[in-house]
Amino acid sequence: EPEVTQTPSHQVTQMGQEVILRCVPISNHLYFYWYRQILGQKVEFLVSFYNNEISEKSEIFDDQFSVERPDGSNFTLKIRSTKLEDSAMYFCASRRRYLAGYTDTQYFGPGTRLTVL
Amino acid sequence: GQQVMQIPQYQHVQEGEDFTTYCNSSTTLSNIQWYKQRPGGHPVFLIQLVKSGEVKKQKRLTFQFGEAKKNSSLHITATQTTDVGTYFCAAVIQGAQKLVFGQGTRLTINP
């Protein structure tokens, strides 16, 4: 069964450093998402991406964050200058398509645990 | 923004007992999804409810969507140790189709 993959599984970085989290969505999916989950808390929406542009972003997704789909397969989340509070599990998700009145399942990747020291 | 409240935060049961988690929203939801997250794992889709009053079953799991489409519940009959994990409801927001998650209910089971 196709699945979303993410690399690395764990990233440790120093405060102020840039990190890039990578995701490979399921190949025929068109909608891509990043969510984050601080340890022990709920999953929070960061950003959605469709047709090579951001379709929606949350308050968390400030100027320090950016997303890119540099080629036909990868979907990346960049944090320019990491802060201690960015430490969390970051999940990528993808969805096939949207049909009026119907919502496709979002498939989540295994996550990247980001630790900012 | 859209808020989804989920209770209880924690539930500890004896194996074989039933378990229920509830989600509530102050606004009408177009649909709601349920996810299970095992410790150290990622959210795994369980089911989606769309229609008012809808009830769906998956073996020992029963999912309900309220008549007013503002609340939902997940009920597990006769829990097993494999049911351990955190159960999240997630409201689907139209447009970008982002998911707004509830706080989750962490289920632990005494064998």
gemmi code that builds the backbone of each chain (N, CA, C; Angstrom):
import gemmi

chains = {
    "A": [
        ("GLU", (0.846, -1.194, 0.000), (0.000, 0.000, 0.000), (0.885, 1.250, 0.000)),
        ("PRO", (0.591, 2.228, -0.862), (1.418, 3.431, -0.896), (1.356, 4.162, 0.439)),
        ("GLU", (2.447, 4.842, 0.776), (2.462, 5.571, 2.030), (3.275, 6.851, 1.885)),
        ("VAL", (3.025, 7.768, 2.793), (3.789, 9.006, 2.869), (5.075, 8.711, 3.641)),
        ("THR", (6.186, 9.172, 3.119), (7.448, 8.971, 3.829), (8.021, 10.329, 4.231)),
        ("GLN", (8.781, 10.318, 5.318), (9.392, 11.550, 5.805), (10.822, 11.272, 6.238)),
        ("THR", (11.689, 12.255, 5.974), (13.069, 12.172, 6.433), (13.525, 13.533, 6.933)),
        ("PRO", (14.419, 13.586, 7.925), (14.840, 12.433, 8.731), (13.769, 12.046, 9.735)),
        ("SER", (13.966, 10.965, 10.446), (13.007, 10.594, 11.481), (13.220, 11.450, 12.727)),
        ("HIS", (14.465, 11.856, 12.931), (14.780, 12.707, 14.079), (15.839, 13.719, 13.658)),
        ("GLN", (15.608, 14.985, 13.980), (16.542, 16.058, 13.659), (16.834, 16.835, 14.938)),
        ("VAL", (18.105, 16.939, 15.246), (18.514, 17.748, 16.396), (19.276, 18.944, 15.851)),
        ("THR", (18.928, 20.136, 16.324), (19.560, 21.332, 15.810), (19.759, 22.348, 16.924)),
        ("GLN", (20.637, 23.286, 16.677), (20.860, 24.365, 17.634), (19.896, 25.510, 17.325)),
        ("MET", (19.481, 26.197, 18.359), (18.610, 27.354, 18.203), (19.232, 28.339, 17.213)),
        ("GLY", (18.420, 28.852, 16.312), (18.891, 29.800, 15.317), (19.317, 29.172, 14.002)),
        ("GLN", (19.453, 27.858, 13.994), (19.845, 27.172, 12.760), (18.639, 26.926, 11.867)),
        ("GLU", (18.930, 26.752, 10.596), (17.887, 26.416, 9.625), (17.743, 24.896, 9.535)),
        ("VAL", (16.509, 24.441, 9.407), (16.286, 23.013, 9.170), (15.327, 22.839, 8.003)),
        ("ILE", (15.502, 21.761, 7.298), (14.589, 21.389, 6.218), (14.084, 19.987, 6.495)),
        ("LEU", (12.788, 19.876, 6.582), (12.151, 18.585, 6.790), (11.573, 18.131, 5.450)),
        ("ARG", (11.797, 16.873, 5.147), (11.417, 16.385, 3.825), (10.296, 15.357, 3.883)),
        ("CYS", (9.488, 15.388, 2.871), (8.338, 14.500, 2.777), (8.203, 14.055, 1.330)),
        ("VAL", (7.844, 12.802, 1.152), (7.456, 12.324, -0.170), (6.009, 11.870, -0.067)),
        ("PRO", (5.082, 12.668, -0.593), (3.667, 12.290, -0.514), (3.381, 11.088, -1.418)),
        ("ILE", (2.195, 10.563, -1.276), (1.763, 9.475, -2.143), (1.662, 10.012, -3.564)),
        ("SER", (2.106, 9.216, -4.532), (2.431, 9.730, -5.863), (1.256, 10.354, -6.611)),
        ("ASN", (0.063, 9.887, -6.475), (-1.039, 10.470, -7.251), (-1.859, 11.468, -6.443)),
        ("HIS", (-1.303, 11.903, -5.316), (-2.006, 12.872, -4.475), (-1.689, 14.291, -4.922)),
        ("LEU", (-2.661, 15.176, -4.692), (-2.537, 16.540, -5.193), (-2.476, 17.589, -4.084)),
        ("TYR", (-2.901, 17.215, -2.881), (-2.969, 18.167, -1.784), (-1.991, 17.731, -0.711)),
        ("PHE", (-1.246, 18.695, -0.203), (-0.202, 18.364, 0.752), (-0.310, 19.271, 1.971)),
        ("TYR", (0.065, 18.700, 3.101), (-0.111, 19.398, 4.374), (1.093, 19.178, 5.282)),
        ("TRP", (1.304, 20.159, 6.131), (2.188, 19.980, 7.274), (1.391, 20.258, 8.545)),
        ("TYR", (1.579, 19.362, 9.512), (1.015, 19.517, 10.841), (2.158, 19.359, 11.836)),
        ("ARG", (1.943, 19.868, 13.022), (2.930, 19.608, 14.067), (2.220, 19.179, 15.342)),
        ("GLN", (2.958, 18.461, 16.169), (2.418, 17.992, 17.443), (3.498, 18.144, 18.501)),
        ("ILE", (3.284, 19.097, 19.388), (4.168, 19.229, 20.541), (3.883, 18.049, 21.456)),
        ("LEU", (4.928, 17.541, 22.094), (4.828, 16.327, 22.891), (3.643, 16.373, 23.855)),
        ("GLY", (2.784, 15.380, 23.744), (1.655, 15.262, 24.663), (0.467, 16.138, 24.324)),
        ("GLN", (0.568, 16.868, 23.210), (-0.524, 17.773, 22.856), (-1.208, 17.332, 21.565)),
        ("LYS", (-2.156, 18.134, 21.126), (-2.917, 17.752, 19.945), (-2.144, 18.078, 18.674)),
        ("VAL", (-2.613, 17.526, 17.593), (-2.027, 17.793, 16.286), (-2.542, 19.148, 15.790)),
        ("GLU", (-1.625, 19.993, 15.313), (-2.007, 21.343, 14.883), (-1.683, 21.540, 13.401)),
        ("PHE", (-2.604, 22.112, 12.685), (-2.416, 22.417, 11.268), (-1.411, 23.549, 11.100)),
        ("LEU", (-0.510, 23.385, 10.149), (0.433, 24.452, 9.820), (0.097, 25.076, 8.469)),
        ("VAL", (0.047, 24.233, 7.431), (-0.072, 24.775, 6.091), (-0.628, 23.717, 5.147)),
        ("SER", (-1.356, 24.189, 4.138), (-1.794, 23.304, 3.064), (-1.268, 23.841, 1.743)),
        ("PHE", (-1.078, 22.944, 0.790), (-0.378, 23.281, -0.455), (-1.050, 22.545, -1.590)),
        ("TYR", (-1.389, 23.321, -2.624), (-2.045, 22.713, -3.782), (-1.668, 23.489, -5.018)),
        ("ASN", (-1.426, 22.797, -6.083), (-1.130, 23.442, -7.366), (0.057, 24.397, -7.245)),
        ("ASN", (1.058, 23.942, -6.511), (2.316, 24.680, -6.353), (2.197, 25.997, -5.609)),
        ("GLU", (1.180, 26.096, -4.788), (1.112, 27.282, -3.944), (0.409, 26.969, -2.633)),
        ("ILE", (0.676, 27.812, -1.648), (0.021, 27.657, -0.356), (-1.457, 28.010, -0.506)),
        ("SER", (-2.313, 27.100, -0.038), (-3.738, 27.396, -0.097), (-4.264, 27.921, 1.241)),
        ("GLU", (-3.643, 27.527, 2.314), (-4.009, 28.071, 3.610), (-2.874, 27.855, 4.590)),
        ("LYS", (-2.744, 28.771, 5.546), (-1.739, 28.597, 6.584), (-2.308, 29.080, 7.909)),
        ("SER", (-1.752, 28.528, 8.982), (-2.228, 28.889, 10.311), (-1.376, 30.022, 10.886)),
        ("GLU", (-1.780, 30.471, 12.049), (-1.032, 31.548, 12.740), (0.383, 31.084, 13.099)),
        ("ILE", (0.528, 29.786, 13.295), (1.850, 29.255, 13.653), (2.827, 29.448, 12.495)),
        ("PHE", (2.328, 29.350, 11.305), (3.151, 29.375, 10.092), (3.528, 30.814, 9.773)),
        ("ASP", (4.536, 31.326, 10.505), (4.930, 32.716, 10.304), (6.063, 32.802, 9.271)),
        ("ASP", (6.715, 33.956, 9.224), (7.736, 34.191, 8.185), (8.945, 33.269, 8.322)),
        ("GLN", (9.077, 32.624, 9.443), (10.201, 31.702, 9.625), (9.981, 30.375, 8.896)),
        ("PHE", (8.753, 30.130, 8.500), (8.422, 28.872, 7.850), (8.231, 29.080, 6.354)),
        ("SER", (8.591, 28.087, 5.591), (8.280, 28.095, 4.165), (8.127, 26.655, 3.696)),
        ("VAL", (7.395, 26.484, 2.623), (7.222, 25.159, 2.036), (7.560, 25.235, 0.561)),
        ("GLU", (7.945, 24.078, 0.045), (8.350, 24.014, -1.344), (8.078, 22.627, -1.874)),
        ("ARG", (7.782, 22.581, -3.167), (7.724, 21.303, -3.857), (8.734, 21.406, -4.998)),
        ("PRO", (9.990, 21.136, -4.689), (11.065, 21.434, -5.639), (11.065, 20.562, -6.895)),
        ("ASP", (10.460, 19.393, -6.789), (10.379, 18.521, -7.947), (9.040, 17.808, -7.904)),
        ("GLY", (8.882, 16.770, -8.690), (7.576, 16.130, -8.741), (7.240, 15.229, -7.577)),
        ("SER", (8.210, 15.046, -6.670), (7.932, 14.079, -5.620), (8.094, 14.625, -4.204)),
        ("ASN", (9.058, 15.531, -3.989), (9.321, 15.973, -2.632), (8.469, 17.175, -2.240)),
        ("PHE", (8.207, 17.255, -0.947), (7.493, 18.391, -0.372), (8.237, 18.734, 0.912)),
        ("THR", (8.768, 19.961, 0.989), (9.642, 20.276, 2.109), (9.075, 21.394, 2.981)),
        ("LEU", (9.440, 21.337, 4.236), (9.137, 22.396, 5.194), (10.467, 22.937, 5.697)),
        ("LYS", (10.665, 24.232, 5.542), (11.897, 24.862, 6.011), (11.575, 25.790, 7.173)),
        ("ILE", (12.388, 25.676, 8.201), (12.317, 26.631, 9.310), (13.628, 27.388, 9.295)),
        ("ARG", (13.576, 28.689, 9.078), (14.799, 29.460, 8.803), (15.678, 29.616, 10.028)),
        ("SER", (15.093, 29.971, 11.118), (15.865, 30.216, 12.341), (15.103, 29.585, 13.494)),
        ("THR", (15.486, 28.382, 13.822), (14.697, 27.605, 14.781), (14.724, 28.204, 16.187)),
        ("LYS", (13.610, 28.023, 16.859), (13.469, 28.460, 18.258), (13.215, 27.231, 19.116)),
        ("LEU", (13.438, 27.384, 20.400), (13.224, 26.256, 21.310), (11.806, 25.711, 21.187)),
        ("GLU", (10.841, 26.616, 21.024), (9.438, 26.212, 20.969), (9.048, 25.534, 19.655)),
        ("ASP", (9.982, 25.462, 18.714), (9.725, 24.710, 17.486), (9.912, 23.211, 17.685)),
        ("SER", (10.436, 22.831, 18.832), (10.617, 21.403, 19.119), (9.259, 20.713, 19.126)),
        ("ALA", (9.116, 19.729, 18.264), (7.821, 19.051, 18.105), (8.005, 17.920, 17.106)),
        ("MET", (6.946, 17.138, 16.960), (6.877, 16.167, 15.875), (6.174, 16.851, 14.712)),
        ("TYR", (6.769, 16.784, 13.540), (6.184, 17.396, 12.355), (5.699, 16.293, 11.417)),
        ("PHE", (4.416, 16.353, 11.120), (3.814, 15.358, 10.248), (3.481, 15.982, 8.893)),
        ("CYS", (3.831, 15.260, 7.863), (3.393, 15.591, 6.518), (2.168, 14.734, 6.222)),
        ("ALA", (1.240, 15.259, 5.461), (0.076, 14.482, 5.058), (-0.253, 14.813, 3.611)),
        ("SER", (-0.880, 13.868, 2.938), (-1.299, 14.147, 1.572), (-2.692, 13.578, 1.330)),
        ("ARG", (-3.314, 14.125, 0.340), (-4.703, 13.764, 0.017), (-4.829, 13.747, -1.489)),
        ("ARG", (-5.670, 12.866, -1.986), (-5.720, 12.671, -3.423), (-6.361, 13.842, -4.144)),
        ("ARG", (-7.594, 14.101, -3.822), (-8.309, 15.144, -4.547), (-9.509, 15.565, -3.740)),
        ("TYR", (-10.143, 16.582, -4.176), (-11.359, 17.056, -3.542), (-12.504, 16.949, -4.526)),
        ("LEU", (-13.553, 16.286, -4.110), (-14.775, 16.244, -4.890), (-15.841, 16.987, -4.095)),
        ("ALA", (-16.641, 17.748, -4.756), (-17.668, 18.525, -4.064), (-18.508, 17.631, -3.180)),
        ("GLY", (-18.578, 17.984, -1.898), (-19.396, 17.227, -0.964), (-18.717, 15.993, -0.407)),
        ("TYR", (-17.507, 15.758, -0.770), (-16.818, 14.559, -0.289), (-15.401, 14.928, 0.094)),
        ("THR", (-14.938, 14.372, 1.175), (-13.586, 14.672, 1.630), (-12.746, 13.419, 1.587)),
        ("ASP", (-11.686, 13.477, 0.854), (-10.747, 12.358, 0.823), (-10.001, 12.222, 2.138)),
        ("THR", (-9.587, 11.026, 2.408), (-8.762, 10.757, 3.573), (-7.411, 11.437, 3.435)),
        ("GLN", (-6.920, 11.983, 4.537), (-5.541, 12.457, 4.568), (-4.672, 11.336, 5.125)),
        ("TYR", (-3.591, 11.073, 4.449), (-2.660, 10.044, 4.890), (-1.448, 10.730, 5.502)),
        ("PHE", (-1.153, 10.346, 6.718), (-0.055, 10.962, 7.449), (1.230, 10.151, 7.304)),
        ("GLY", (2.340, 10.875, 7.216), (3.636, 10.229, 7.268), (4.002, 9.902, 8.711)),
        ("PRO", (5.122, 9.215, 8.912), (5.530, 8.784, 10.246), (6.038, 9.914, 11.120)),
        ("GLY", (6.321, 11.068, 10.519), (6.740, 12.224, 11.296), (8.247, 12.388, 11.393)),
        ("THR", (8.655, 13.636, 11.615), (10.039, 13.963, 11.952), (10.035, 14.619, 13.315)),
        ("ARG", (10.797, 14.029, 14.226), (10.899, 14.641, 15.555), (12.000, 15.690, 15.512)),
        ("LEU", (11.639, 16.943, 15.698), (12.610, 18.039, 15.705), (12.893, 18.446, 17.137)),
        ("THR", (14.159, 18.420, 17.478), (14.600, 18.854, 18.804), (15.506, 20.053, 18.629)),
        ("VAL", (15.126, 21.171, 19.212), (15.919, 22.393, 19.139), (16.567, 22.623, 20.501)),
        ("LEU", (17.899, 22.704, 20.482), (18.643, 22.850, 21.741), (19.090, 24.294, 21.962)),
    ],
    "B": [
        ("GLY", (-11.087, 30.954, 15.537), (-11.054, 29.867, 14.580), (-11.857, 28.677, 15.063)),
        ("GLN", (-11.979, 27.712, 14.213), (-12.735, 26.508, 14.541), (-12.108, 25.783, 15.720)),
        ("GLN", (-12.950, 25.436, 16.708), (-12.456, 24.708, 17.863), (-13.237, 23.419, 17.996)),
        ("VAL", (-12.529, 22.369, 18.317), (-13.160, 21.088, 18.574), (-12.708, 20.635, 19.963)),
        ("MET", (-13.678, 20.470, 20.837), (-13.380, 20.068, 22.214), (-13.599, 18.575, 22.351)),
        ("GLN", (-12.664, 17.914, 22.983), (-12.756, 16.464, 23.115), (-12.559, 16.079, 24.574)),
        ("ILE", (-13.407, 15.199, 25.064), (-13.304, 14.695, 26.430), (-13.572, 13.201, 26.472)),
        ("PRO", (-13.035, 12.492, 27.470), (-12.096, 12.995, 28.468), (-10.688, 13.082, 27.890)),
        ("GLN", (-9.779, 13.665, 28.622), (-8.397, 13.765, 28.163), (-7.693, 12.415, 28.326)),
        ("TYR", (-8.028, 11.737, 29.407), (-7.447, 10.420, 29.694), (-8.564, 9.473, 30.100)),
        ("GLN", (-8.359, 8.195, 29.773), (-9.286, 7.167, 30.216), (-8.495, 5.886, 30.443)),
        ("HIS", (-8.633, 5.361, 31.659), (-7.969, 4.100, 31.960), (-9.046, 3.078, 32.271)),
        ("VAL", (-9.001, 1.945, 31.587), (-10.033, 0.926, 31.783), (-9.381, -0.441, 31.982)),
        ("GLN", (-10.169, -1.331, 32.524), (-9.761, -2.736, 32.575), (-10.052, -3.361, 31.219)),
        ("GLU", (-9.203, -4.253, 30.821), (-9.453, -4.955, 29.563), (-10.833, -5.601, 29.615)),
        ("GLY", (-11.575, -5.409, 28.541), (-12.925, -5.949, 28.502), (-14.007, -4.914, 28.787)),
        ("GLU", (-13.608, -3.812, 29.408), (-14.570, -2.741, 29.662), (-14.766, -1.913, 28.392)),
        ("ASP", (-15.850, -1.161, 28.384), (-16.112, -0.290, 27.241), (-15.436, 1.063, 27.431)),
        ("PHE", (-15.329, 1.775, 26.320), (-14.670, 3.091, 26.326), (-15.409, 4.013, 25.365)),
        ("THR", (-15.581, 5.271, 25.781), (-16.201, 6.254, 24.902), (-15.462, 7.576, 24.996)),
        ("THR", (-15.262, 8.208, 23.863), (-14.712, 9.553, 23.815), (-15.670, 10.434, 23.029)),
        ("TYR", (-15.746, 11.710, 23.416), (-16.732, 12.618, 22.851), (-16.070, 13.857, 22.277)),
        ("CYS", (-16.619, 14.331, 21.175), (-16.159, 15.575, 20.567), (-17.323, 16.529, 20.419)),
        ("ASN", (-17.045, 17.798, 20.692), (-18.081, 18.819, 20.559), (-17.532, 20.051, 19.867)),
        ("SER", (-18.391, 20.652, 19.069), (-18.040, 21.899, 18.400), (-19.166, 22.896, 18.614)),
        ("SER", (-18.812, 24.170, 18.692), (-19.837, 25.201, 18.864), (-20.493, 25.526, 17.522)),
        ("THR", (-19.860, 25.112, 16.440), (-20.409, 25.384, 15.113), (-20.720, 24.075, 14.392)),
        ("THR", (-21.563, 24.155, 13.429), (-21.939, 22.976, 12.655), (-20.767, 22.524, 11.800)),
        ("LEU", (-20.513, 21.242, 11.830), (-19.393, 20.676, 11.079), (-19.897, 20.081, 9.769)),
        ("SER", (-19.131, 20.244, 8.730), (-19.515, 19.608, 7.464), (-19.298, 18.102, 7.556)),
        ("ASN", (-18.216, 17.720, 8.177), (-17.976, 16.312, 8.449), (-16.894, 16.185, 9.518)),
        ("ILE", (-16.704, 15.002, 10.010), (-15.726, 14.785, 11.072), (-15.015, 13.471, 10.820)),
        ("GLN", (-13.753, 13.464, 11.152), (-12.949, 12.261, 11.001), (-12.404, 11.836, 12.352)),
        ("TRP", (-12.116, 10.561, 12.462), (-11.504, 10.020, 13.672), (-10.178, 9.367, 13.311)),
        ("TYR", (-9.198, 9.611, 14.162), (-7.866, 9.065, 13.981), (-7.421, 8.379, 15.262)),
        ("LYS", (-6.544, 7.385, 15.086), (-5.914, 6.731, 16.220), (-4.406, 6.930, 16.114)),
        ("GLN", (-3.807, 7.282, 17.227), (-2.358, 7.450, 17.253), (-1.792, 6.562, 18.360)),
        ("ARG", (-1.014, 5.594, 17.950), (-0.353, 4.741, 18.939), (0.812, 5.507, 19.556)),
        ("PRO", (1.234, 5.147, 20.752), (2.373, 5.830, 21.368), (3.586, 5.819, 20.439)),
        ("GLY", (4.118, 7.003, 20.169), (5.275, 7.124, 19.286), (4.946, 7.041, 17.810)),
        ("GLY", (3.676, 6.918, 17.490), (3.290, 6.759, 16.083), (2.650, 8.001, 15.501)),
        ("HIS", (2.106, 7.850, 14.311), (1.457, 8.961, 13.644), (-0.051, 8.718, 13.574)),
        ("PRO", (-0.827, 9.783, 13.347), (-2.280, 9.590, 13.261), (-2.645, 8.682, 12.099)),
        ("VAL", (-3.509, 7.727, 12.384), (-3.984, 6.804, 11.366), (-5.492, 6.974, 11.239)),
        ("PHE", (-5.930, 7.217, 10.035), (-7.344, 7.454, 9.763), (-8.169, 6.229, 10.125)),
        ("LEU", (-9.260, 6.481, 10.839), (-10.190, 5.396, 11.170), (-11.451, 5.481, 10.332)),
        ("ILE", (-12.085, 6.666, 10.338), (-13.372, 6.778, 9.669), (-13.743, 8.244, 9.460)),
        ("GLN", (-14.685, 8.460, 8.558), (-15.235, 9.796, 8.332), (-16.756, 9.723, 8.427)),
        ("LEU", (-17.340, 10.706, 9.091), (-18.797, 10.814, 9.199), (-19.236, 12.095, 8.512)),
        ("VAL", (-20.283, 12.000, 7.728), (-20.710, 13.137, 6.924), (-22.165, 13.537, 7.194)),
        ("LYS", (-23.010, 12.547, 7.355), (-24.441, 12.838, 7.427), (-24.911, 13.032, 8.865)),
        ("SER", (-25.888, 13.880, 9.019), (-26.514, 14.105, 10.317), (-27.055, 12.796, 10.875)),
        ("GLY", (-26.707, 12.492, 12.134), (-27.203, 11.282, 12.771), (-26.540, 10.001, 12.310)),
        ("GLU", (-25.486, 10.138, 11.521), (-24.851, 8.948, 10.955), (-24.206, 8.086, 12.036)),
        ("VAL", (-24.326, 6.783, 11.870), (-23.679, 5.815, 12.753), (-22.928, 4.816, 11.879)),
        ("LYS", (-21.673, 4.626, 12.198), (-20.869, 3.648, 11.455), (-20.188, 2.718, 12.448)),
        ("LYS", (-20.017, 1.479, 12.037), (-19.375, 0.500, 12.903), (-18.191, -0.138, 12.197)),
        ("GLN", (-17.142, -0.351, 12.990), (-15.995, -1.113, 12.532), (-15.696, -2.117, 13.639)),
        ("LYS", (-16.168, -3.313, 13.464), (-15.978, -4.374, 14.468), (-16.445, -3.871, 15.835)),
        ("ARG", (-15.552, -3.669, 16.781), (-15.958, -3.251, 18.124), (-16.073, -1.740, 18.271)),
        ("LEU", (-15.801, -0.998, 17.209), (-15.842, 0.463, 17.273), (-17.136, 0.966, 16.656)),
        ("THR", (-17.797, 1.886, 17.362), (-19.011, 2.514, 16.855), (-18.820, 4.022, 16.863)),
        ("PHE", (-19.057, 4.630, 15.721), (-18.879, 6.068, 15.551), (-20.243, 6.695, 15.302)),
        ("GLN", (-20.478, 7.841, 15.973), (-21.751, 8.529, 15.776), (-21.503, 9.996, 15.468)),
        ("PHE", (-22.367, 10.543, 14.633), (-22.359, 11.971, 14.323), (-23.709, 12.511, 14.759)),
        ("GLY", (-23.707, 13.561, 15.559), (-24.940, 14.068, 16.126), (-25.904, 14.602, 15.077)),
        ("GLU", (-27.164, 14.704, 15.479), (-28.197, 15.181, 14.565), (-27.915, 16.599, 14.096)),
        ("ALA", (-27.375, 17.404, 14.997), (-27.083, 18.795, 14.650), (-25.705, 18.952, 14.025)),
        ("LYS", (-25.000, 17.860, 13.869), (-23.641, 17.856, 13.305), (-22.707, 18.777, 14.085)),
        ("LYS", (-22.891, 18.766, 15.403), (-21.990, 19.543, 16.263), (-21.237, 18.648, 17.234)),
        ("ASN", (-21.596, 17.382, 17.270), (-20.894, 16.500, 18.181), (-20.753, 15.114, 17.579)),
        ("SER", (-19.804, 14.390, 18.107), (-19.524, 13.053, 17.611), (-18.960, 12.217, 18.748)),
        ("SER", (-19.085, 10.926, 18.622), (-18.533, 10.048, 19.645), (-17.956, 8.795, 19.011)),
        ("LEU", (-17.010, 8.233, 19.751), (-16.416, 6.946, 19.388), (-16.567, 6.028, 20.592)),
        ("HIS", (-17.149, 4.889, 20.381), (-17.365, 3.926, 21.458), (-16.688, 2.618, 21.098)),
        ("ILE", (-15.887, 2.114, 22.022), (-15.250, 0.816, 21.827), (-15.867, -0.163, 22.823)),
        ("THR", (-16.360, -1.249, 22.312), (-16.944, -2.293, 23.152), (-15.878, -3.316, 23.510)),
        ("ALA", (-15.865, -3.712, 24.771), (-14.960, -4.786, 25.222), (-13.523, -4.525, 24.772)),
        ("THR", (-12.910, -3.512, 25.367), (-11.565, -3.100, 24.944), (-10.557, -4.240, 25.034)),
        ("GLN", (-9.592, -4.166, 24.134), (-8.465, -5.093, 24.134), (-7.179, -4.282, 24.248)),
        ("THR", (-6.106, -4.937, 24.621), (-4.845, -4.193, 24.817), (-4.369, -3.537, 23.524)),
        ("THR", (-4.783, -4.066, 22.395), (-4.406, -3.453, 21.113), (-5.117, -2.128, 20.859)),
        ("ASP", (-6.113, -1.804, 21.688), (-6.832, -0.537, 21.520), (-6.091, 0.631, 22.157)),
        ("VAL", (-5.024, 0.347, 22.869), (-4.263, 1.409, 23.543), (-3.793, 2.445, 22.531)),
        ("GLY", (-3.901, 3.714, 22.908), (-3.455, 4.802, 22.049), (-4.261, 6.045, 22.345)),
        ("THR", (-4.031, 7.066, 21.549), (-4.788, 8.305, 21.667), (-5.728, 8.426, 20.480)),
        ("TYR", (-6.981, 8.694, 20.786), (-8.003, 8.815, 19.753), (-8.334, 10.291, 19.571)),
        ("PHE", (-8.196, 10.739, 18.343), (-8.477, 12.130, 18.010), (-9.673, 12.219, 17.078)),
        ("CYS", (-10.528, 13.189, 17.351), (-11.490, 13.581, 16.339), (-10.881, 14.772, 15.605)),
        ("ALA", (-11.299, 14.971, 14.379), (-10.782, 16.083, 13.585), (-11.895, 16.597, 12.696)),
        ("ALA", (-12.152, 17.881, 12.828), (-13.161, 18.511, 11.978), (-12.520, 18.907, 10.663)),
        ("VAL", (-13.246, 18.687, 9.602), (-12.737, 19.034, 8.283), (-13.251, 20.421, 7.927)),
        ("ILE", (-12.334, 21.306, 7.645), (-12.698, 22.674, 7.295), (-12.738, 22.773, 5.775)),
        ("GLN", (-13.838, 23.280, 5.270), (-13.999, 23.374, 3.817), (-12.953, 24.281, 3.187)),
        ("GLY", (-12.862, 24.245, 1.910), (-11.875, 25.062, 1.208), (-10.575, 24.309, 1.116)),
        ("ALA", (-9.648, 24.630, 1.997), (-8.353, 23.962, 1.971), (-8.415, 22.569, 2.545)),
        ("GLN", (-9.535, 22.211, 3.132), (-9.700, 20.870, 3.671), (-8.707, 20.568, 4.783)),
        ("LYS", (-8.311, 21.566, 5.530), (-7.426, 21.296, 6.656), (-8.206, 20.600, 7.749)),
        ("LEU", (-7.481, 19.903, 8.596), (-8.082, 19.215, 9.729), (-7.819, 20.009, 11.003)),
        ("VAL", (-8.867, 20.203, 11.779), (-8.727, 20.814, 13.097), (-8.966, 19.707, 14.107)),
        ("PHE", (-7.916, 19.356, 14.819), (-7.966, 18.220, 15.724), (-8.489, 18.613, 17.097)),
        ("GLY", (-9.200, 17.669, 17.709), (-9.497, 17.785, 19.123), (-8.244, 17.466, 19.927)),
        ("GLN", (-8.356, 17.620, 21.247), (-7.184, 17.428, 22.102), (-6.798, 15.961, 22.245)),
        ("GLY", (-7.688, 15.084, 21.876), (-7.405, 13.662, 21.959), (-7.786, 13.065, 23.299)),
        ("THR", (-8.113, 11.796, 23.275), (-8.335, 11.029, 24.499), (-7.337, 9.891, 24.509)),
        ("ARG", (-6.521, 9.898, 25.548), (-5.519, 8.847, 25.659), (-6.113, 7.670, 26.427)),
        ("LEU", (-6.164, 6.537, 25.767), (-6.719, 5.318, 26.368), (-5.606, 4.391, 26.811)),
        ("THR", (-5.629, 4.045, 28.082), (-4.727, 3.019, 28.598), (-5.566, 1.887, 29.161)),
        ("ILE", (-5.020, 0.681, 29.092), (-5.801, -0.500, 29.454), (-5.015, -1.383, 30.403)),
        ("ASN", (-5.678, -1.787, 31.449), (-5.089, -2.710, 32.397), (-5.442, -4.141, 31.971)),
        ("PRO", (-4.432, -4.961, 31.653), (-4.747, -6.302, 31.145), (-5.290, -7.226, 32.236)),
    ],
}
model = gemmi.Model(1)
for chain_id, residues in chains.items():
    chain = gemmi.Chain(chain_id)
    for i, (resn, *xyz) in enumerate(residues, 1):
        res = gemmi.Residue()
        res.name, res.seqid = resn, gemmi.SeqId(i, " ")
        for name, pos in zip(("N", "CA", "C"), xyz):
            atom = gemmi.Atom()
            atom.name, atom.element = name, gemmi.Element(name[0])
            atom.pos, atom.b_iso = gemmi.Position(*pos), 0.0
            res.add_atom(atom)
        chain.add_residue(res)
    model.add_chain(chain)
structure = gemmi.Structure()
structure.add_model(model)
structure.setup_entities()
